[in-house]
Amino acid sequence: MRGKRKISAVCALVLLVAGAAVGGAQGHRTDQDPTTRASGAAFPVLMVSDVHFEPFWDPGKAAQLAAAPVAGWKAILAAPDSADRAQRFADLQQTCRARGVDTSYPLLVSSLNAMRTDAAGIRFITVSGDLIAHAFTCKYKTVFAQATEAEYRSFVEKTIEFVVGALRADFPGVPVYAALGNNDSDCGDYQLDAQSEFLEQTGKIVAADLPATEQKEAEATFAAGGYYSAALPAPLRPARLLVLDDLFMSRRYATCSNKPDPQAAAAQIAWLKQQLERARADKEKIWVVGHIPPGVDPYSTLTKGKNICAGAAPQMFLDSEALTDTLAEFGDVIQLAIFAHTHMDEMRLLEPSKDDEDHGRVAVKMVSSISPVDGNNPSFTVGVVDPASGVLADYRVFAASNQTGVDTKWTEAYDYAQAYQEPSFSASSVAKLVEEFKADPGAQSQASENYLEHYFVGNASREIKPFWPQYVCALGNYAEDAYRGCVCAKRP
């Protein structure tokens, strides 16, 4: 996840678009494509992201956790708090300059309890990365000043295994498909080595749900670069999930020795293209899961006051457009792409280049976070999938009443189909919504109002309303030039 959100900071954004406005055709909601409608056999799936589990919430238990196998963690964490828990945790947060509180054990338990209630009957679970807490390295080294690098790596691996294992324990027999995020590393935020022991060991954790026929290959590709392929369960057949570790493609990425490694990203893109070409030939439906979304980072672009219309470059999530171009090239194959990272509830649309329009578009769902570190309330998403088309027919977001997990009530925040009156979260429906948002620069329509209300779970997002046109330009324009053209277009 990026740095702490301060919604009021967007007041500085006026530098971005002095005099610029956004045009666009009026959107409408009449999607009659039968492939985008859920059939009677539609089934639910659970989408979770940015858990950021905090094993140091009770620092007095850290030594027990480090010494115990993962199977013993639940008993340790569920035991009564240490007498000085609050003060020691506050001191640790201050020492590590932590910007907020991530997911404590009580909040994790509350989240899992809500998922069992509201996500009953799911066929599989996607986890879009960032399983461990922010400032993890600093906290560990503060608590374990004499620990070795191998001991640190083991603690990171056990934390990841605990989070994934908690989902598996609460949903027995349901596959959990997890991606890594920028925090999920044995050497620091946005740092990771390809072909490392950490990836090799973590791959065994992640691939444990896969059939024996796929497990070895998934472990091998994960060890190489944190990515893997998995056949999705019936009735979504033939369908496949491609899980990425796009940290290697981030503009902030470095190896554990703080050096660039462009080969790691290139190898993953080559693998992705190979998988997509095979899926096209085999007529497979594809879902893609990663952590850092492709395209423009509108929040960072706006809060940094970049004057796009004067030639400043927008802030991009990734170091190049290689991933985005690859996904857009295979819009005829990819039914859905799931990313996260911002902790917000968002959507994107990847359009193919004009000379590749036959290959369609890709709908991107960005999943909001369990972690309340940005002041947002924890949330998770329950999707409904049409097995005939592989399209996400609908989804519901469930949100917590507070950020602690103590006396917390979870309720449905909204239902996509009801909020936007769309028959599916297909590329065609998302395209219509984006056009409607563009045609509504004042965010006056019900659809725009609904998006603003739910973007920041807990409804603190209305402060971005004055900058709605610039934000909307990022939803359907992933390339730098296309984004600038949208932002700087004169109002007709």
C-alpha positions as CSV (number, residue, x, y, z in Angstrom):
1,M,0.0,0.0,0.0
2,R,1.1,3.6,-0.7
3,G,1.6,6.2,2.1
4,K,-1.1,7.3,4.4
5,R,-4.2,8.8,2.8
6,K,-5.1,12.3,3.9
7,I,-8.2,13.0,1.9
8,S,-8.1,16.7,2.7
9,A,-4.8,17.0,0.9
10,V,-6.6,16.9,-2.4
11,C,-7.2,20.6,-1.9
12,A,-3.8,21.0,-3.5
13,L,-5.0,19.3,-6.6
14,V,-6.3,22.4,-8.4
15,L,-2.8,22.8,-9.9
16,L,-3.5,19.8,-12.0
17,V,-6.1,21.0,-14.3
18,A,-6.5,24.7,-14.3
19,G,-9.2,25.3,-16.8
20,A,-9.3,21.8,-18.1
21,A,-12.5,19.7,-18.2
22,V,-13.7,16.3,-19.2
23,G,-16.1,15.5,-21.9
24,G,-17.7,12.3,-23.0
25,A,-20.9,10.8,-24.4
26,Q,-23.8,10.3,-22.1
27,G,-23.7,6.8,-20.6
28,H,-26.7,4.4,-20.6
29,R,-27.5,1.2,-18.9
30,T,-29.0,-1.2,-21.4
31,D,-26.5,-4.1,-21.6
32,Q,-28.4,-6.7,-23.6
33,D,-25.4,-9.1,-24.2
34,P,-26.6,-12.5,-22.9
35,T,-23.0,-13.5,-22.1
36,T,-22.9,-10.9,-19.3
37,R,-26.0,-12.1,-17.5
38,A,-25.7,-14.6,-14.6
39,S,-27.2,-18.0,-15.3
40,G,-29.2,-20.0,-12.7
41,A,-26.0,-21.8,-11.8
42,A,-24.2,-18.6,-10.7
43,F,-22.1,-19.1,-7.6
44,P,-20.4,-16.9,-5.0
45,V,-16.7,-16.3,-4.5
46,L,-14.8,-14.3,-1.8
47,M,-12.4,-11.5,-2.6
48,V,-10.1,-10.3,0.1
49,S,-7.1,-8.0,0.1
50,D,-4.6,-6.0,2.1
51,V,-5.1,-7.9,5.3
52,H,-1.8,-6.5,6.7
53,F,-2.0,-8.8,9.7
54,E,-0.1,-7.4,12.8
55,P,1.6,-10.1,14.8
56,F,3.2,-7.4,17.0
57,W,-0.1,-6.0,18.2
58,D,0.8,-7.6,21.6
59,P,4.6,-7.4,21.5
60,G,4.8,-9.5,24.7
61,K,3.6,-12.5,22.6
62,A,6.1,-12.1,19.8
63,A,8.8,-14.4,21.2
64,Q,6.2,-17.1,21.7
65,L,5.1,-16.7,18.1
66,A,8.7,-16.9,16.8
67,A,9.4,-20.1,18.7
68,A,6.1,-21.8,17.9
69,P,5.0,-23.6,14.7
70,V,2.2,-21.9,12.8
71,A,-0.2,-24.5,14.2
72,G,0.3,-23.0,17.7
73,W,-0.2,-19.3,16.7
74,K,-3.9,-19.3,17.2
75,A,-3.7,-20.4,20.9
76,I,-1.0,-17.8,21.6
77,L,-2.8,-14.9,19.9
78,A,-6.2,-15.9,21.6
79,A,-4.7,-15.9,25.1
80,P,-5.3,-12.9,27.4
81,D,-3.4,-9.8,26.4
82,S,-0.1,-8.9,28.1
83,A,-0.6,-6.5,31.0
84,D,1.5,-3.8,29.1
85,R,0.2,-4.6,25.6
86,A,-1.2,-1.2,24.8
87,Q,1.9,0.8,26.0
88,R,4.4,-1.5,24.3
89,F,2.5,-1.5,21.1
90,A,2.3,2.3,21.2
91,D,6.0,2.5,21.8
92,L,6.7,0.2,18.9
93,Q,4.5,2.2,16.6
94,Q,6.3,5.4,17.5
95,T,9.8,3.8,17.2
96,C,8.9,2.6,13.7
97,R,7.0,5.7,12.7
98,A,4.0,3.6,11.9
99,R,1.2,5.7,10.3
100,G,-1.7,3.8,11.6
101,V,-2.9,0.5,13.0
102,D,-3.2,-2.6,10.8
103,T,-5.2,-5.7,11.4
104,S,-5.0,-7.0,15.0
105,Y,-5.9,-10.5,15.9
106,P,-9.3,-9.5,17.3
107,L,-10.0,-7.7,13.9
108,L,-8.9,-10.8,11.9
109,V,-11.2,-13.0,14.0
110,S,-14.1,-10.6,13.5
111,S,-13.4,-10.5,9.8
112,L,-13.3,-14.3,9.5
113,N,-16.6,-14.6,11.5
114,A,-18.3,-12.2,9.1
115,M,-16.9,-13.9,6.1
116,R,-18.3,-17.3,7.2
117,T,-21.7,-15.6,7.6
118,D,-21.8,-13.5,4.5
119,A,-19.8,-15.6,2.2
120,A,-21.4,-19.0,2.8
121,G,-21.2,-21.4,-0.1
122,I,-18.3,-19.8,-1.9
123,R,-16.3,-21.9,-4.4
124,F,-12.9,-20.2,-4.1
125,I,-11.1,-17.2,-2.4
126,T,-8.8,-14.7,-4.0
127,V,-6.3,-12.7,-1.8
128,S,-4.8,-9.8,-3.7
129,G,-1.7,-9.4,-1.7
130,D,-0.2,-7.5,1.3
131,L,-0.8,-10.2,4.0
132,I,1.7,-8.7,6.5
133,A,1.6,-5.4,8.4
134,H,3.3,-2.2,7.4
135,A,6.7,-1.4,9.0
136,F,7.1,-5.1,9.5
137,T,10.9,-5.1,9.3
138,C,11.4,-2.3,11.8
139,K,9.0,-3.9,14.3
140,Y,10.7,-7.2,14.1
141,K,14.2,-5.8,14.4
142,T,13.1,-3.7,17.4
143,V,11.6,-6.7,19.2
144,F,14.3,-9.1,18.1
145,A,17.4,-7.0,18.0
146,Q,19.8,-10.0,17.7
147,A,17.9,-12.0,15.2
148,T,19.4,-13.3,12.0
149,E,18.2,-12.7,8.4
150,A,17.1,-16.4,8.3
151,E,15.1,-15.9,11.5
152,Y,13.4,-12.8,10.1
153,R,12.6,-14.7,6.9
154,S,11.1,-17.5,8.9
155,F,8.8,-15.1,10.8
156,V,7.6,-13.4,7.6
157,E,6.8,-16.8,6.1
158,K,5.0,-18.0,9.2
159,T,2.9,-14.8,9.3
160,I,1.9,-15.3,5.6
161,E,1.1,-19.0,6.3
162,F,-1.0,-18.0,9.4
163,V,-3.2,-15.6,7.4
164,V,-3.7,-18.0,4.4
165,G,-4.2,-20.9,6.9
166,A,-6.8,-19.0,8.8
167,L,-8.9,-18.6,5.6
168,R,-8.4,-22.3,4.8
169,A,-9.4,-23.4,8.3
170,D,-12.6,-21.3,8.2
171,F,-13.5,-22.4,4.7
172,P,-12.4,-26.1,4.6
173,G,-12.1,-27.5,1.1
174,V,-12.3,-24.1,-0.5
175,P,-9.2,-23.2,-2.6
176,V,-7.4,-20.0,-1.5
177,Y,-5.5,-18.3,-4.4
178,A,-3.1,-15.8,-2.9
179,A,-0.9,-13.2,-4.5
180,L,1.9,-11.4,-2.8
181,G,2.0,-7.6,-2.3
182,N,4.7,-5.0,-1.9
183,N,4.9,-5.6,1.8
184,D,5.2,-9.4,1.5
185,S,8.9,-9.7,1.5
186,D,11.8,-11.0,3.5
187,C,13.9,-7.9,3.1
188,G,11.6,-4.9,3.1
189,D,8.7,-3.0,1.5
190,Y,9.0,-2.9,-2.3
191,Q,12.1,-5.1,-2.1
192,L,12.4,-8.7,-3.1
193,D,14.7,-11.1,-4.9
194,A,13.6,-13.3,-7.7
195,Q,14.6,-17.0,-7.5
196,S,15.0,-16.6,-3.7
197,E,14.6,-19.0,-0.8
198,F,11.8,-16.8,0.4
199,L,9.8,-17.3,-2.8
200,E,10.6,-21.0,-2.8
201,Q,9.3,-21.5,0.7
202,T,6.3,-19.2,0.3
203,G,5.4,-20.9,-2.9
204,K,4.9,-24.1,-1.0
205,I,2.4,-22.4,1.3
206,V,0.5,-20.7,-1.6
207,A,0.4,-23.8,-3.8
208,A,-0.8,-26.1,-1.1
209,D,-4.5,-26.0,-2.4
210,L,-3.6,-26.9,-5.9
211,P,-4.2,-30.3,-7.5
212,A,-1.0,-32.5,-7.5
213,T,-0.9,-32.2,-11.3
214,E,-0.4,-28.4,-11.0
215,Q,1.3,-28.0,-7.7
216,K,4.9,-28.7,-8.8
217,E,4.8,-26.3,-11.7
218,A,3.2,-23.6,-9.5
219,E,5.9,-24.0,-6.9
220,A,8.5,-23.7,-9.6
221,T,7.1,-20.5,-11.2
222,F,6.5,-19.0,-7.7
223,A,10.1,-19.7,-6.7
224,A,11.2,-17.9,-9.9
225,G,9.1,-14.8,-9.5
226,G,6.0,-15.1,-7.3
227,Y,3.6,-16.0,-10.1
228,Y,1.6,-19.2,-10.9
229,S,-1.3,-20.6,-12.9
230,A,-4.3,-22.6,-11.5
231,A,-7.3,-24.2,-13.0
232,L,-10.4,-22.8,-11.4
233,P,-12.9,-25.2,-9.9
234,A,-16.1,-26.4,-11.4
235,P,-18.6,-25.2,-12.5
236,L,-16.3,-22.4,-13.9
237,R,-14.7,-24.6,-16.6
238,P,-12.7,-24.4,-18.7
239,A,-11.3,-21.5,-16.8
240,R,-7.9,-20.6,-15.3
241,L,-6.5,-18.1,-12.8
242,L,-3.2,-16.4,-13.4
243,V,-1.7,-15.0,-10.3
244,L,1.0,-12.3,-10.6
245,D,3.6,-10.7,-8.4
246,D,3.7,-7.3,-10.0
247,L,5.9,-5.9,-7.3
248,F,8.7,-6.6,-9.8
249,M,7.0,-4.2,-12.2
250,S,6.5,-1.4,-9.7
251,R,8.2,1.9,-10.2
252,R,9.5,1.5,-6.6
253,Y,10.9,-2.0,-7.0
254,A,14.4,-2.9,-6.0
255,T,16.2,-6.1,-5.1
256,C,17.1,-6.9,-1.5
257,S,20.5,-5.3,-2.2
258,N,18.6,-2.2,-3.4
259,K,19.5,-2.7,-7.0
260,P,17.2,-2.8,-10.1
261,D,16.4,-6.1,-11.8
262,P,14.4,-5.5,-15.0
263,Q,14.8,-9.2,-15.9
264,A,12.5,-10.3,-13.2
265,A,9.6,-8.3,-14.7
266,A,10.4,-9.3,-18.2
267,A,10.4,-13.0,-17.4
268,Q,7.0,-12.7,-15.7
269,I,5.5,-10.8,-18.7
270,A,6.9,-13.4,-21.1
271,W,5.2,-16.1,-18.9
272,L,2.0,-14.2,-18.8
273,K,1.8,-13.8,-22.6
274,Q,2.5,-17.5,-23.0
275,Q,-0.3,-18.4,-20.7
276,L,-2.7,-16.0,-22.4
277,E,-1.8,-17.2,-25.9
278,R,-2.4,-20.8,-24.7
279,A,-5.7,-19.9,-23.2
280,R,-6.8,-18.2,-26.4
281,A,-6.0,-21.3,-28.4
282,D,-7.7,-23.5,-25.9
283,K,-10.7,-21.2,-25.5
284,E,-10.2,-20.9,-21.8
285,K,-11.7,-18.2,-19.6
286,I,-9.1,-16.3,-17.7
287,W,-9.1,-14.4,-14.4
288,V,-5.9,-12.4,-13.4
289,V,-5.1,-11.6,-9.8
290,G,-2.3,-9.2,-8.7
291,H,-1.7,-6.6,-6.1
292,I,-0.5,-3.3,-7.6
293,P,-3.0,-2.1,-10.3
294,P,-1.9,-1.1,-13.8
295,G,-2.3,2.4,-15.1
296,V,-2.3,5.9,-13.6
297,D,-2.2,6.4,-9.8
298,P,-4.7,9.3,-9.7
299,Y,-4.5,9.8,-5.9
300,S,-0.7,10.4,-6.0
301,T,-0.9,12.4,-9.2
302,L,-3.5,14.7,-7.7
303,T,-2.1,15.1,-4.2
304,K,1.4,15.9,-5.6
305,G,-0.2,18.7,-7.5
306,K,1.2,17.6,-10.9
307,N,0.2,20.0,-13.6
308,I,-0.5,17.5,-16.3
309,C,-1.7,20.0,-18.8
310,A,1.6,21.9,-18.6
311,G,3.5,18.7,-19.4
312,A,4.1,17.0,-16.0
313,A,3.9,13.3,-16.1
314,P,1.2,11.6,-14.1
315,Q,2.2,9.2,-11.3
316,M,2.0,5.7,-12.5
317,F,1.6,2.5,-10.4
318,L,4.0,0.5,-12.5
319,D,7.4,1.2,-14.1
320,S,6.2,0.6,-17.6
321,E,3.0,-0.2,-19.5
322,A,4.2,-3.7,-20.3
323,L,1.7,-5.4,-18.0
324,T,-1.2,-3.1,-19.0
325,D,-0.6,-3.6,-22.7
326,T,-0.4,-7.3,-22.3
327,L,-3.7,-7.5,-20.4
328,A,-5.4,-5.2,-22.9
329,E,-4.2,-7.3,-25.8
330,F,-6.1,-10.3,-24.4
331,G,-9.4,-8.7,-23.6
332,D,-11.1,-11.6,-25.6
333,V,-9.6,-14.1,-23.1
334,I,-9.6,-12.2,-19.8
335,Q,-13.0,-12.1,-18.1
336,L,-11.8,-10.2,-15.0
337,A,-8.7,-8.7,-13.5
338,I,-8.5,-8.3,-9.7
339,F,-6.1,-5.9,-8.1
340,A,-6.0,-3.9,-4.9
341,H,-3.1,-1.9,-3.1
342,T,-5.0,1.4,-2.7
343,H,-7.2,0.0,0.1
344,M,-10.1,1.6,-1.7
345,D,-13.1,0.2,-3.5
346,E,-12.4,1.0,-7.1
347,M,-12.9,-0.1,-10.7
348,R,-10.8,0.3,-13.9
349,L,-11.2,-0.5,-17.6
350,L,-8.4,-1.5,-19.9
351,E,-8.9,-0.6,-23.5
352,P,-6.9,-2.2,-26.3
353,S,-5.0,-0.1,-28.7
354,K,-6.9,1.1,-31.8
355,D,-5.2,-1.4,-34.0
356,D,-6.2,-4.3,-31.7
357,E,-9.9,-3.5,-31.1
358,D,-11.0,-7.0,-32.0
359,H,-9.6,-8.3,-28.8
360,G,-12.0,-6.5,-26.5
361,R,-11.6,-4.8,-23.1
362,V,-10.8,-5.9,-19.6
363,A,-12.8,-5.0,-16.5
364,V,-10.7,-4.5,-13.4
365,K,-12.1,-4.8,-9.9
366,M,-9.9,-3.2,-7.2
367,V,-10.7,-4.8,-3.8
368,S,-10.8,-2.7,-0.6
369,S,-8.8,-3.7,2.4
370,I,-9.3,-5.5,5.7
371,S,-6.6,-3.3,7.2
372,P,-8.0,0.0,8.6
373,V,-4.6,1.7,8.5
374,D,-5.8,4.6,6.4
375,G,-8.8,5.3,8.6
376,N,-11.1,3.3,6.4
377,N,-13.4,0.7,7.9
378,P,-12.4,-3.0,7.1
379,S,-14.2,-4.6,4.3
380,F,-14.3,-7.6,2.0
381,T,-16.1,-8.4,-1.2
382,V,-18.4,-11.3,-2.2
383,G,-18.8,-11.8,-5.9
384,V,-21.3,-13.8,-7.9
385,V,-19.9,-15.5,-11.0
386,D,-21.7,-16.7,-14.1
387,P,-20.0,-20.0,-15.0
388,A,-21.2,-19.9,-18.6
389,S,-19.4,-16.7,-19.4
390,G,-16.8,-16.5,-16.6
391,V,-18.0,-12.9,-15.9
392,L,-18.4,-11.4,-12.5
393,A,-22.2,-11.0,-12.6
394,D,-22.5,-9.0,-9.4
395,Y,-20.7,-8.3,-6.1
396,R,-21.5,-7.1,-2.6
397,V,-19.1,-5.3,-0.3
398,F,-19.4,-6.0,3.4
399,A,-18.0,-3.4,5.9
400,A,-17.3,-3.3,9.6
401,S,-18.9,-0.8,12.0
402,N,-15.5,0.0,13.6
403,Q,-11.8,-0.6,13.1
404,T,-11.0,-2.7,16.1
405,G,-12.9,-6.0,15.7
406,V,-14.3,-5.5,19.2
407,D,-18.1,-5.4,19.4
408,T,-18.0,-5.0,15.6
409,K,-21.0,-5.4,13.4
410,W,-20.6,-6.3,9.8
411,T,-23.3,-5.2,7.3
412,E,-23.6,-4.9,3.5
413,A,-22.3,-1.6,2.4
414,Y,-23.7,-1.9,-1.1
415,D,-24.6,-4.2,-4.0
416,Y,-23.0,-3.4,-7.3
417,A,-26.1,-4.3,-9.4
418,Q,-28.4,-2.3,-7.3
419,A,-26.1,0.7,-6.9
420,Y,-25.4,1.0,-10.7
421,Q,-28.3,-0.8,-12.3
422,E,-26.0,-2.9,-14.4
423,P,-26.5,-6.6,-15.2
424,S,-22.8,-7.5,-14.6
425,F,-19.3,-6.3,-13.9
426,S,-18.4,-7.0,-17.5
427,A,-16.1,-4.9,-19.6
428,S,-19.1,-3.5,-21.5
429,S,-20.9,-2.5,-18.3
430,V,-17.8,-0.9,-16.8
431,A,-17.3,1.0,-20.0
432,K,-20.8,2.4,-19.8
433,L,-20.3,3.5,-16.2
434,V,-17.0,5.2,-17.1
435,E,-18.7,7.1,-19.9
436,E,-21.5,8.2,-17.6
437,F,-18.9,9.4,-15.0
438,K,-17.1,11.3,-17.7
439,A,-20.3,13.0,-18.8
440,D,-21.0,14.0,-15.2
441,P,-18.0,16.3,-14.1
442,G,-20.0,17.6,-11.2
443,A,-20.7,14.1,-9.8
444,Q,-24.4,14.9,-9.7
445,S,-25.8,11.6,-11.1
446,Q,-26.8,8.8,-8.8
447,A,-24.1,6.5,-10.2
448,S,-21.4,9.1,-9.5
449,E,-22.8,9.7,-6.0
450,N,-22.8,6.0,-5.3
451,Y,-19.2,5.6,-6.4
452,L,-18.0,8.5,-4.3
453,E,-19.9,7.2,-1.2
454,H,-18.3,3.7,-1.4
455,Y,-14.8,4.5,-2.7
456,F,-13.5,5.1,0.8
457,V,-15.2,2.5,3.1
458,G,-16.6,4.5,5.9
459,N,-17.7,7.3,3.5
460,A,-15.0,9.9,3.9
461,S,-14.5,10.2,0.1
462,R,-16.8,13.1,-0.7
463,E,-13.9,15.4,-0.3
464,I,-12.6,14.2,-3.7
465,K,-15.8,15.3,-5.4
466,P,-14.3,18.6,-6.7
467,F,-11.6,16.6,-8.5
468,W,-14.0,13.9,-9.8
469,P,-13.2,14.6,-13.5
470,Q,-9.5,14.1,-13.0
471,Y,-10.1,10.9,-11.0
472,V,-12.5,9.5,-13.6
473,C,-9.9,10.0,-16.4
474,A,-7.8,7.4,-14.7
475,L,-10.6,4.8,-14.8
476,G,-10.4,4.2,-18.5
477,N,-7.1,5.7,-19.6
478,Y,-4.2,3.7,-18.5
479,A,-1.5,5.2,-20.7
480,E,0.2,8.5,-19.8
481,D,-0.8,10.3,-23.1
482,A,-4.4,9.0,-23.0
483,Y,-4.7,10.2,-19.4
484,R,-3.4,13.7,-20.3
485,G,-5.7,13.9,-23.3
486,C,-8.7,13.1,-21.1
487,V,-7.7,15.5,-18.3
488,C,-6.9,18.4,-20.6
489,A,-9.7,18.0,-23.0
490,K,-11.8,21.2,-23.4
491,R,-15.4,21.1,-22.4
492,P,-17.6,21.2,-25.5
